[in-house]
């Protein structure tokens, strides 16, 4: 899993002008790479309860979400596409990680993602 996260994930950041047209090759490639990384996030987080939680959280949240996916989300204009992407990312998180959290709090690795959602 670590090797996949470190070597296989690549989401290019193109200038805004190159991805404004959703049918452009740059926009299509960036979208495919984003959804590929979301699928990997989902697969990594499915190992929760089997592999040590610290390892799963490090690979899934610290590396995949915060290093790759969040950059794409921040650069996606606000609107239905961004909301759909965020929903799919949230759907990957194991529910049990949030059971013992107090109201209005979150996991430390999710602080930047939560800030994006608030904006």
N, C-alpha and C positions, 0 to 999 in steps of 0.2 A: 504494500500500500504506500509506504513511504517513497519508494522509487517512482511509482506512478505520479504521486503528488509533486515530487521534486523535478521529474524529468519529462512527464507527458503533458502537463498543463501549460498551455500557452494561449493567452487571450490578448491579441494585439490591441494597442490603443492608437486609433487613427485620428487624424484631425477631424473636427466636427463636420467640415465640408465634405469629407470623404464618406461619411456614414449617414448624412441627412437623408439621402435617397436610399430607402430600404431595399431597393432592388440592385444597388451597386454591388460589385464583387466584394469590396471591402466590408460593407455592412453585412452581407450574407456570411462571409467568412467569420467575422467577429461574433455574429449570433450563433453560428454552429459551434464555435469554440466555447462560448459561454455555456450553452446547453450541455455540451460534453462535460464541462467542469461541474455543472450542477448534478449531472448523473453520477459523476465520480464522488461528489460530496454525499449524495444519497447512499451510494454503495459503502463508503467509508463509515458513515454513521450507523449503518445497519449492523456493524460489528460491535456496537455498544452492548455491553453485557457479556461479550465473549472475549474481547481484547480489553486490556486495562483502559478504564475510562480516561485517564490522563492522556494516553496515547491517542485515543480516538478523538478527544477534544482538541489536542494539539494539531493533528493532521487535518481534521475537518474544519475546525473553527479558526485556529490561529494561522494555519497555512492556506488552506483552500479559500475559505470565506474572506478572511481579512487581507490576504495577499493578492488574490486574483479576482474573486467575484465582486467584492465590494468596489473595487476600482471601476469595473464595468457598470455597476449599478449607479455609482455617483455620476458617471459620464453619460448615462441614459437620461434623456429629457423626462421631466415629470409627466406622468400620464398613464394610460392603460398598460402600455408595454412594461414600464417600470414596476407598476403594481403587480402585474402577472409574474414578473421575474422574482420579486420579493416574496410573493405567496409561495412560489415553488421552492424557494430556498427555505422558508420557514417550515414548510411541510416535511423537510428532511430531518428536522430536529427531533430527537427522542423526547417524548412527553415527560418521562421520569426526571429529566434534568431540571424541570421547572416546578415540580410538585412541592418542594420544601422552600421555595423562594417566597419572600414576603411580597406583598402588593407593591407594585411600582419598582421592583428590583429585577435585575437580570444577571446572567453569567458575565464575569469580567470580559471574556472573549467576545461578547456580543454588544459591548458598549458602543462601538463605532457603527455597527449595523443598526442598533436602536436609534442612534442619532440621525442616521439616514432616513429611517422610517418616520421619525418625528418631523423631519423637514419636508 
